[in-house]
Amino acid sequence: MNEFETIKTELRKNGYSEDIIDWKIKNNKFLTINEDIFIFDGKPSIDKILYYDDEYTAIEITLENFMKYNLRLNFKSELVDDYNDYYIIKNTDKIYSYGKINSAYTTGRIYRDMTKDEMNQINEFVIQLKKAYEKRLNTYWKKYQSKIYASGYWANR
């Protein structure tokens, strides 16, 4: 069974509809480490409106600010800085996630220590995802630069 069939089988076992399974396969990226599959957001969204607290100066619309804003807001895959602080969390028989342990997230879940090799593979994959997202942002900027704008909001009222 190939990786996609394994993922589809695991998602079906957990009650996902075929439409959602197809969407997940199309819009996510997958990393396999020792037969454990990790799912990453393969298409983070892009915001054309840069919101800012209107008690401060408006955000200048530049490529750098556009990139920083979207990376901070939409790119959720995190690099592992110390594998001793992270754990591999079992979601299904074959699908896993990783994160720092806290009691709210891990209650009733199966998890184990992350290895240094897993940390290296995950970090390499996250760096590739980030580069691909930065490329998408650059392409979006070139095509839609005139439609990107800043909008203030009431933060403290």
VMD Tcl script that draws the C-alpha trace (Angstrom):
set ca {
  {0.00 0.00 0.00}
  {1.43 3.41 -0.95}
  {1.57 6.43 1.35}
  {-1.65 8.02 0.03}
  {-3.62 4.79 0.36}
  {-2.37 4.40 3.92}
  {-3.43 7.96 4.73}
  {-6.85 7.45 3.13}
  {-7.37 4.22 5.09}
  {-6.39 5.88 8.38}
  {-8.67 8.86 7.76}
  {-11.59 6.61 6.79}
  {-11.12 4.68 10.06}
  {-11.52 7.99 11.88}
  {-14.80 8.88 10.18}
  {-13.65 11.39 7.55}
  {-15.81 11.66 4.43}
  {-14.32 10.98 0.99}
  {-14.56 14.70 0.12}
  {-12.54 15.70 3.18}
  {-10.01 12.92 2.55}
  {-9.52 14.10 -1.05}
  {-9.14 17.69 0.17}
  {-6.53 16.64 2.77}
  {-4.55 14.68 0.17}
  {-4.64 17.62 -2.26}
  {-3.83 20.42 0.22}
  {-1.35 18.85 2.61}
  {2.22 17.59 2.47}
  {3.30 14.33 4.05}
  {6.53 13.27 5.69}
  {7.17 9.60 6.41}
  {9.71 8.65 9.07}
  {10.05 4.92 9.83}
  {6.52 4.24 8.51}
  {5.06 7.00 10.73}
  {3.25 9.63 8.64}
  {3.23 13.30 9.61}
  {0.76 15.67 7.94}
  {1.70 19.31 7.33}
  {-0.31 22.19 5.91}
  {0.83 22.28 2.29}
  {-1.04 25.42 1.25}
  {-1.11 28.03 4.02}
  {-3.49 30.87 3.19}
  {-2.32 34.28 1.96}
  {-3.84 37.44 3.42}
  {-3.98 40.52 1.21}
  {-5.25 42.72 4.05}
  {-2.56 43.52 6.63}
  {-4.40 44.38 9.84}
  {-2.80 46.61 12.46}
  {-3.77 48.27 15.75}
  {-5.01 51.73 14.69}
  {-3.44 53.35 17.76}
  {-0.11 52.87 16.00}
  {1.29 53.88 12.62}
  {-0.12 51.96 9.66}
  {1.89 49.09 8.22}
  {3.82 50.17 5.15}
  {2.88 47.98 2.20}
  {6.19 46.45 1.15}
  {7.16 42.95 0.08}
  {9.09 42.50 3.33}
  {6.11 43.47 5.52}
  {3.74 41.37 3.42}
  {6.03 38.34 3.81}
  {6.53 38.86 7.56}
  {2.81 39.33 8.19}
  {1.77 36.19 6.30}
  {4.58 34.02 7.66}
  {3.73 35.02 11.24}
  {-0.02 34.64 10.80}
  {-0.42 31.69 8.43}
  {2.68 29.48 8.48}
  {2.01 27.10 11.37}
  {4.67 24.40 10.90}
  {7.23 24.90 13.62}
  {10.90 24.06 13.72}
  {11.98 21.85 16.60}
  {14.65 23.68 18.58}
  {15.44 20.92 21.09}
  {14.22 17.38 20.58}
  {14.29 16.82 24.37}
  {11.35 19.26 24.70}
  {9.21 17.64 21.99}
  {7.21 14.45 21.72}
  {5.75 12.34 18.94}
  {2.00 12.04 19.48}
  {0.00 9.14 18.03}
  {-3.17 10.31 16.25}
  {-4.08 7.05 14.50}
  {-2.27 3.75 13.88}
  {-0.04 5.37 11.24}
  {-0.56 9.14 11.51}
  {1.44 11.12 14.05}
  {2.02 14.72 15.04}
  {4.66 16.40 17.15}
  {4.68 19.12 19.73}
  {5.63 20.22 23.19}
  {3.82 18.33 25.88}
  {1.13 20.01 27.92}
  {-1.52 18.27 29.96}
  {-4.47 19.73 28.02}
  {-3.13 18.40 24.71}
  {-1.89 15.01 25.87}
  {-4.58 13.81 28.28}
  {-5.68 10.39 27.07}
  {-3.24 10.37 24.14}
  {-0.31 8.10 23.40}
  {3.04 9.83 22.96}
  {6.76 9.10 23.09}
  {10.05 11.01 23.14}
  {11.26 12.52 19.88}
  {14.67 11.34 18.64}
  {17.39 13.58 17.27}
  {17.05 11.94 13.84}
  {13.29 12.67 13.80}
  {13.99 16.28 14.79}
  {16.45 16.66 11.91}
  {14.07 15.16 9.35}
  {11.12 17.27 10.56}
  {13.20 20.47 10.55}
  {14.49 19.78 7.03}
  {10.92 19.22 5.83}
  {9.61 22.38 7.57}
  {12.40 24.44 5.95}
  {11.35 23.10 2.52}
  {7.70 23.98 3.25}
  {8.68 27.48 4.36}
  {10.73 28.07 1.18}
  {7.78 26.91 -0.95}
  {5.43 29.25 0.95}
  {7.84 32.18 0.56}
  {7.94 31.45 -3.19}
  {4.10 31.51 -3.28}
  {4.11 34.82 -1.40}
  {6.59 36.32 -3.86}
  {4.50 35.17 -6.80}
  {1.33 36.55 -5.17}
  {3.07 39.87 -4.51}
  {4.17 40.20 -8.14}
  {0.70 39.44 -9.46}
  {-1.54 41.23 -6.91}
  {0.66 43.92 -5.35}
  {-1.82 46.68 -6.18}
  {-4.60 44.82 -4.30}
  {-2.68 44.41 -1.02}
  {-3.51 47.00 1.64}
  {-3.41 47.74 5.37}
  {-6.49 48.15 7.53}
  {-6.62 49.44 11.08}
  {-8.77 47.88 13.77}
  {-9.91 48.97 17.21}
  {-7.71 47.06 19.58}
  {-8.35 48.69 22.94}
  {-11.84 50.14 22.77}
}
mol new
graphics top color blue
foreach p $ca { graphics top sphere $p radius 0.5 }
foreach p [lrange $ca 0 end-1] q [lrange $ca 1 end] { graphics top cylinder $p $q radius 0.2 }
display resetview
